[in-house]
Amino acid sequence: MILRGKVAVVTGSSRGIGAATAKILAANGAKVAVNYVQNREAGEKVVREIKDAGGEAILIHADVSVREQVVAMVKKTEAELGPVDILVNNANMSFPVVPFVQFPWEGFENKLLHEMRAAFFCCQAVVPGMIERKGGCIVNISSGLSRVPGVGFIAHTSAKSALDAFSKGLALELGPHGIRVNVVAPGLTNTDATAHQPPQMKEAVANHTPLRRLGEPDDIAGAVLFYCADWSKFVTGTYLPVCGGSQMT
């Protein structure tokens, strides 16, 4: 129970990588705030699974790109679970997948602004308390596409690259307060967010991955757990590709 006594907020944790992350943190002793914005039923399922396994969790509705809802989410977490020790910024911001010449500025702007608003507002809501307690852990979920772009993903690449840079700036500024900030960058992972992608494309990606498969949500969640635990207490400002070796740094 390496996270016993810790309180974690995982944004966008009603499904996929976020759900797997909430469950693995709870399985290792953390009390977890499960955040959702649309699918309450899925969020309730995650909370129920955590509780059935002997963990502690609450469900909180919040659009993390809206400051007031983020503040309310953190206040509810603190009231019901305690001060926030761990923040995992995982909430996914949708975007169109089209070539640049067809890309509407509005879609590009929406992706960048919502991605950064979510990380900015969530970090600003929890960091003052972490500074006061002289410790904390922030993990930002990026994407391998922030370093190795793909056709049609220019908005995603740009937004996640901004998140990577934001994370390094935070790590530098918050390090003296004992707060660690790191990035986990998944490769192509089997979630409902990628279910629409052609099987032939998934097979091609798997065949060009040294471990010869796509990622699973638990693969990404395990990397997040590493950063949240004291195993990595002297690690901050890093970018960890979790992609089966398709991106080697």
N, C-alpha and C positions, 0 to 999 in steps of 0.2 A: 504494500500500500504506500508507494513512494510519494503520493500526493496527498496523503492524509492531512486534513486540516486546511487544505487549500480550497479556494473558491475560484471557479473558472466561468467565464462568459464565452460562449462559442456562437458567433453570429452565423446565420444561415444554416442552422444545425438540425433542420427537420428532415433532411435527406442527404444522400450521397456522402461526400467527404466530411461535411459538417456533422452529420449524424454519427458516422464512424468515430470521429474525433471526440464528440461528446461522450459516447459510450466507453471509449478506451480511457479517457480521463477519469470518468466516474468509476470504472473498474479498478483504477489504481488509487482510489481514495478521495478524489476531488468531489466537491459539491458543485454541480453544474447547472448553469442557466442555459436552457435550450431556447434559442431564438428562432422565430419564424415570422414571415410577413404575409403569406397567402394560405398555405396548407396547414390549418390547425390540426386536422386529423393526423397528419404525418408527424407533426411535432408531439402530439399526445402519445403517439405510438413509441417515439424515442424515449420520452419520459417514463412511460410504463415499462419499457424494456430495462431501463436503468434501475428502476425501483424493484422490479421483479428479480434482478440480479443482486439486490442488496445495497444498491447505491442510492444517492440522494440527488434529486434534480427538480427543477421547477420549469414551467413553460412560460415564455414571455413573448408577446406580440410586439414587434417594433420594426418599422422601416428604418434601417440604420443609416440611410442617407438623409434623414430628417433629425436635426439636432435635438429638438424637444423630445422626440420619441426615444432617442438614445439616452438622454439624461434620465427619463422616466424608467427605462430598462435597468440602468445601473442602480438607481435608487431602490427599485423593487428587489434587485439582487442583494443589495446590501442589507435591506430590511429583513429578508427571508433567509438568506444564506450566510451573510457576513461580507466584510470588505473583499474587494476583488483582487486576487493575486495573479490571475492568469487571464489574458485576453487573446482569443484566437479570432482574427479578422478573416472570415471565410465567405461571407455573403457574396453571392454571385450576381453581377449586374449584366443583364442581357444586352445583346448587340447583334446587328445584322452581319451576316457573313457574305460579303460581296466584294468584288474587285474595287480598288481605290477610285478608279475613274467613275464608278457608279455609286460611290459611297456618299450618302447625304451628310452634310456638315452637322445637321441636327443629331443624327445618330452617333456620329463621332464625338461630338461635344457631350452628349448625354452619358456615354460610356465613361469618358474621362472624369467628368464632374461627379457622377454618382460613385464611381470607384474611390475617388480621393475623398469625397465627403464622408463616405462610410468609415474609412480608415481614420481620417482626421477627427471626426466627431467621437468615435468610440475611444480612440486613444486619449483625447482631451478629457473625456468623462472619467477615465480610470486613473490616469497618470498622477493627478494631484494626491490621491490617496496612497498610491505606490510610493511617491516621493516622501510622504509623511512617515510611512512605515519602513522606508529605506530598502525597498526591494519589490520586485515584480517581474513578470515575464510576458512579453508580447510576441505572438507569432502571426505573421502576415502570410496568407496563402496567395502566392503569385501564380506563375505558369511558366513552363519551359519556353513558351512562345515569347516571353519577355526578352529572351536571349537569342532564340532561333525562330524567326518569324515564319509565318505561313501565308500563302495567298488567301486573301479575303479576311484575314484576321488583324488588319492594321489597327483597328480601334482597340482590340484586346491587347495586342503587343504594346501599343503606346501606353495604355492605362496601367498594365502590369509593370512596365518599365518605370513608370512614375512611382508606383508602389514600392518597387525595389529601392529606388533612390530615396524615397521618403523614409524607408526603414533604416537605411544607413545613416541618414541625418538624425533620426531619433536615437539610434544606438549610440552615436557619438555624444549627443546632448544629455541623454538619460543615464549613461553609464556611471557617472560619478555618484548617482543616487542609488546604485545597486540594481537598476532595471535593465534587463536584457531584451534586445529586440532582434529577431531573426526572421528569415524568409524561407518558407518551404515552397518549392516550385514543382508541382506535379507535371509529369508527362501525360500523354493520352491515358485517361482513366475510365474504366467502365462505370458510368453513372447514368442516371436518367437524362442528365444534361448532354451526354454524348450519344444517347441511344439512337438519335436520328442519323448519325453519320454512317456512310455506306460500309457494309461488312468487308468489301474488298479493300477499302482504305485502311480499316482497322487491321486486317490481316497483313497488309503491306507494312504498316508501322511495326507490328509485332515481329515480323520477319527481319526487320532492320534494327531491332533492339537486341543488344547482347544477351539479355535474359529471355528473349524469345516469347514475350507475352506483353499484354497491356497491364497497366496498373489497376489495382482494386482499391476501393476506399480505405480499407484497413492498412494498405501499404503506406498511404499518405498519413493516416492517423498515427501510425507508429513513429514516423519522423517527427510529428508534432509532439508526441509524448516525450521523445528524446530531449527536445528543447525545453519542455516544461519541467522536467525532472532536474534534480541536482547533478545528474550525470553531466550536464552541459553548463555547470555554474560559472565556468570561465570562458564561455562562448557567447559572443554577441556580434552583431553586424554582418552575419554570414548569410549566404545564399546556398540552399541545399536542393539540388535537382533530384527529384525522386521519380526516376524515369527508366529504370532498368538498364541504365548505362547508355542510353541513346544520346545523352548530353554529358560529356566528360569535361570537368573543369581542371 
